[in-house]
Amino acid sequence: METKIWEESRINRRLKVEVIVATAEEEGLDDEGGKWVTICLTHGVIMNSATKSKAYDLSLYPDELCEECMKLPNSIYNQN
């Protein structure tokens, strides 16, 4: 079994989507946009960040990176 250096998965309470923060290397992803990644597991969207702090901040607002999350009823972008 592979040991991850750092990874955190959480359910975003506002949007009810699963989001993960990890390093691009651990997830086998390109690190060109930054060493850290925020992944919306619900919709399969990935965003690279230069710092762990920025990646974690994006996990709190997945509708900042995921177009499908933007369409959800509780999104800051969907004010219907």
C-alpha positions in Angstrom: 0.0 0.0 0.0 1.3 3.4 -1.0 1.9 5.9 1.8 0.7 9.5 1.1 2.8 12.4 2.4 -0.3 14.6 2.8 -3.8 14.3 1.7 -7.1 15.5 3.0 -10.6 14.7 1.7 -13.6 16.5 3.0 -17.3 17.0 2.1 -18.0 20.7 1.5 -21.0 21.4 3.8 -22.4 24.2 1.7 -22.4 22.4 -1.7 -22.4 18.8 -0.5 -19.5 17.8 -2.8 -16.4 15.8 -2.0 -13.1 17.7 -2.3 -9.6 16.5 -1.8 -6.3 18.5 -1.3 -3.0 16.7 -2.0 0.2 17.1 -3.9 0.2 16.7 -7.6 2.9 14.1 -7.4 0.9 12.0 -4.9 -2.1 12.0 -7.3 0.1 11.3 -10.3 -0.8 14.7 -11.9 1.2 17.4 -13.7 2.6 20.0 -11.3 3.1 22.7 -13.9 0.5 25.0 -12.4 1.7 24.3 -8.8 2.8 21.6 -6.5 -0.6 21.3 -4.7 -3.9 20.3 -6.2 -7.5 20.7 -5.1 -9.8 18.2 -6.8 -13.6 18.2 -6.8 -14.1 14.4 -6.7 -17.8 14.8 -7.3 -17.2 16.4 -10.8 -13.6 15.4 -11.5 -12.2 19.0 -11.8 -8.6 19.7 -10.8 -6.9 23.0 -9.9 -3.2 23.4 -9.2 -1.9 25.8 -6.6 1.5 27.0 -5.6 0.9 26.6 -1.9 -0.9 24.2 0.4 -2.7 27.1 1.9 -4.2 28.2 -1.4 -5.2 24.7 -2.3 -7.0 24.3 1.1 -8.7 27.7 0.6 -10.1 26.4 -2.8 -11.4 23.3 -1.0 -13.6 25.6 1.1 -15.1 27.2 -2.1 -15.1 24.5 -4.8 -17.5 26.7 -6.9 -14.4 28.9 -7.5 -12.8 26.1 -9.5 -15.6 23.8 -10.7 -18.2 24.9 -13.3 -20.6 22.1 -12.2 -20.4 23.3 -8.6 -21.2 26.9 -9.8 -24.6 25.6 -11.0 -25.5 24.1 -7.6 -28.3 25.7 -5.6 -26.0 26.9 -2.7 -23.3 28.2 -5.0 -22.2 31.8 -4.5 -22.7 32.1 -8.3 -26.2 30.7 -8.4 -28.4 33.3 -6.7 -31.8 32.2 -8.0 
